[in-house]
Amino acid sequence: MRLTLSHIAALAVLMATCLPAPTWAHPHVWGQTVVTALVSGTQLLGYEVSWEFDEMYSESFMMEADTNRNGTLEAPEAQAIVHRVFVENPAPLRQFFLVETAGKKQPFKLAKPRIWVDDKKLLRYNFIVQLNQPQPLETHHRFTVYDPEWYIEFIQEPQIKAPQNCISQLRPDTAISLYFDMVNPEVYSFACGQAAKR
């Protein structure tokens, strides 16, 4: 099975592809996901997202990304992929995020991206989902990462990393259905300060 064109842009797999049938869309890539709420004073600025991809996908990635075939993802190679994914065509990646404050979707941009391969030879992404306008921290927020096609499964930590006065939960959102209505992605809900007590 090969990745769709949208996933090439989103995940920077630089390989020849064909479009898989929708019925084959169950996960073929897994990404361990850590999310950190970025806060300044009483304002929520956005979220730091860290991904660690599975071994098989990481190997496939390196087969194409390691253009000089020395077994290492060097800085120019990594930067070329960062430019392709985050600068040339960020739209496929942006569709992976749900960002809400007080029940309203929040516009955002993707900032400070890094891509590397760690000592375990696993592909890593780190970047910021930066809100266009900071939002009051003491209200209700929702955030998640999910692939609408369910080709990639993002496995999120049980708790979002947030200040101590915040309470978070990770639960399936039944309002979002994937894969013929058989899958509901998990969404973080969190509130801080007085809002956490309501």
Buried (B, 14 or more C-beta within 10 A) or exposed (E): EBBBEBBBBBBBBBEEBEEBEEEEBBBBBBBBBBBBBBBEEEBBBBBBBBBBBBEEBBEBBBEBBBEEEEEEBEEEBBEBBBEBBBEEBBEBBBBBBBBBBEEEEBEBEBEEBEBEBEEEEBBBBBBBBBBEEBBBBBBBBBBBBBBEBBBBBBBBBEBBBBEEBBBBEBEEBEEBEBBEEEBBBBBBBBBBBEBBEE
